[in-house]
Amino acid sequence: MMNAASPAITIDGIPRDLPAAMRAELPGVAEEIISEIRRVIPEYARSMDGPYGQALQIGVMQSLTTFIDLVADPSAPKDGRDEICRRLGQYEAEEGRTLDGLQTAYRIGCQVAWRRVMKLGLRANLSAAAMASLADAVFGYANELAALSAEGYQEAQRRSGASVQHWRRRLLRLILEQPPVPRQGMDSLAEQAAWPLPETVTPVVLCPAPDAGRTGGGIPFLEGDVLADLDAAQPLLLIPGPTTQTRQAELAGTLACYHAAIGLTVPLAMAADSLRWAQQALSLAESGIIDDAALIRCEDHLVTLWLLSDAKLADQVVQRQLGTLARLTPHQRAWVTDTLGPWLEKRGTAAEIAELLHVHPQTVRYRIKQFEQAFGDRLSDPEARFVLELALRVMRLRQRATRQAARKRRSRSTPPAESAAPLADSLAPEP
């Protein structure tokens, strides 16, 4: 296919009065072309009074006029023809059609025009060589028109794609507003974004894997029904409905170089809350409190997310519930709490706890006496025991993060700074 930069029309053996004869035929040829296009192509069988019909008529007349001008003078300007052909291609894209119809229209126009040119050529007694040259010019010109329309079509597609993504990013930000925007307040924007508002959504936050060697800007764009803001400080996605096993497999494959935290599937109005939980899950994985993975599901860590949703408050609970252990040595605190946790959780006998901890039953009995002295009547109060168990869980999670940080320091060959025992860290007051 030719493009807009195709060679000028040059036809040897054409009489000087042929262009004038062509101009005399122009109105009839244009009318015949439009009639034939409307007959053959259903998409164009519409009223010619509207904007598209007027554009089609102008396009046919402009194309025919420019061809005649070029036959008369190969250096004649083509700007007006180029613009209208590109615009016709843009119309096709805006109408959501392919270029098939317009390409067919150009072929029809070429055939109708060539039939009329043949008659003029025979009347002018053109030579066979001149007729062949004229035929090449007509059909080559049709290819040039089609190439111009393809340029307009592609440009409109690029603009449309950029526009849709612009509206989708705006819709995503609106959905994540706090307090939530009423659903009816998002209808218009959702229509512009071509994203029907779902009943439930699942947010996903992304972070480059430490050894990925890539930046957030390299995250592949997820097309289809996923809203995305990959230019945010922390790139994020919003998936309509739940993340099925199939969807999770797609995420794992598409985001292979990234860590992702999948929030809970929640009603649309709670999208910002679920996003916050996903961000927290990613942060906890980075600190070593929960197991790191390519895809972290908040669904698998609900209790941990709940216990650590307010870090400072969680520290206060630990200090108030386990502060009595501060009088013990670090070693004593370690083995007392190691025994207290299983005892609170299972309420088993000394023999059962000893088997679980791989120690002697008498050792367990001694430790039980230690924390009975430390906690007194609270151990006989179900509610107090429940709070103690929560405090111990928080402290263990904190210890896990401390151990993870120590391992990272050792892996960097940096000698760890001397510090108190992990349990003492957990019980230390906030500065």
ABEGO torsion letter per residue (X at the ends): XBBAABBBBBBBGBBAAAAAAAAAAAAAAAAAAAAAAAAABAAABBBAABAAAAAAAAAAAAAAAAAAAAAABAABBAAAAAAAAAAAAAAAAAAGBBAAAAAAAAAAAAAAAAAAAAAAAAAAGBBAAAAAAAAAAAAAAAAAAAAAAAAAAAAAAAAAAAAAAAAAAAAAAAAABOBBBBAAAAAAAAAAAGBBBBABBBBBBBBBBAAAGBBAAABBBBBEABBBBAABABBBBBBBEBBBAAAAAAAAAAAAABBBBBBBBBBAAAAAAAAAAAAAAAAAAAAGABBBBABBBAAAAAAAAAAAABAAAAAAAAAAAAAAAAABBAAAAAAAAAAAAAAAAAGBBAAAAAAAAGBBAAAAAAAAAAAAAAAEAAAABAAAAAAAAAAAAAAAAAAAAAAAAAAAAAAAGBBBBBBBBAAAAAABBBX
